[in-house]
Amino acid sequence: MLLRAVPEVVITLGAAGSLYAARGREPLTVPAPRVRAVDTTAAGDTFVGALAVALGEGRPVPEALRWASVAASLSVQRAGAQSSMPTRTETDAAALAGDGATP
């Protein structure tokens, strides 16, 4: 129904990850790394910021969603909002490790 109004959409699903849907394409669900959450205050902002960076760099949508999910998984492992947002170096290291755990 949402795709009638917009051509593409990303819906965050918390610990379950995210859902990407686009008109005429099969939906894609990207699971979130399993981590112990301490504070979820900045998870959405972190996800959206990381997704914007990844898409701006020209990464394919599935890769961009995975990278954003890793960034958000890092942020929920720390208390606070701005102070919980990971650096690019931390996000890249966790993405390479494949687990989303704090490096």
Order of alpha helices (4+ residues) and beta strands (2+ residues): beta-beta-beta-alpha-alpha-alpha
